[in-house]
Amino acid sequence: MTAPMPVRPPEPPEKPPSAALGKAPVRARPSRLLAPLRETGKLFALAVAVARAIFRRPFQVREFIEQFWFVASVTILPAALVSIPFGAVIALQVGSLTQQLGAQSFTGGASVLAVIQQASPLIVALLISGAAGSAICADLGSRKIREELDAMEVMGVSPIQRLVVPRVLATMLVAVLLNGLISVVGTLGGYFFNVIMQDGTPGAYLASFSALAQLPDLYISEFKALIFGFIAGIVAAYRGLNPRGGPKGVGDAVNQSVVITFMLLFFVNMVLTAIYLQIVPAKGS
């Protein structure tokens, strides 16, 4: 009687070349390439949903007031402090350039145009996204990982209408108000430094306002601030609603929201400025 032959275990299947090299299979590459497009689409969808939810009832008045006060309290003082040196640098640079060109009398109008059209909305956007937007993203992200937002949806409460809409409206309104504050403080700082440090004439500085500046310059500045506040609130809310990896993911989402907002703001500012310069002619042309 012969002994039974030993049974050899089946050999494991050969790994594909991509797995052997520690790389993802080729099939996953198209999804990775399309990931930025998906994120952009989701961000745009959230913006549309927030725009629609603004006109729905009930409106969260108490939440809006609380968020407005919070955003204003963390941005008013930094905005005033930043606008003074910013206006001074612009006035000194423009004043030095106009002296070389022999047109020192236009220093006031040129510096005010730079402050109102460009510097003021960008300062507002950076402060709103850096101070208020990061706090909004962290708050919503912490609610998400604690499953508070899921509980709200189970109870039939829309997190977008309950939490996102008041925060976005608060950032928009504070941005518009801060833009006026920064424009005034920046203009006063530029006036002081031009008259005191560059021996400019106060009358010429003030008279050049009417020579170069016009009312649409203020309109485009406020419109930019409104759009920038909306973008900052939407990006912060989107990253806060979609954190990844628990508490560490919330911190990463805060950093991502600030960086994404900065990139979008500078791109949108370039587009709005180009459109404005094409539609509104310069004064005196």
Secondary structure as UniProt FT lines:
FT   HELIX           17..20
FT   TURN            21..22
FT   TURN            26..27
FT   HELIX           28..53
FT   TURN            54..55
FT   HELIX           61..101
FT   HELIX           104..106
FT   HELIX           107..114
FT   HELIX           115..119
FT   HELIX           120..127
FT   HELIX           128..133
FT   HELIX           134..145
FT   TURN            146..147
FT   HELIX           148..154
FT   TURN            155..156
FT   HELIX           160..164
FT   HELIX           165..197
FT   HELIX           202..212
FT   HELIX           215..241
FT   HELIX           246..279
FT   TURN            283..284
//
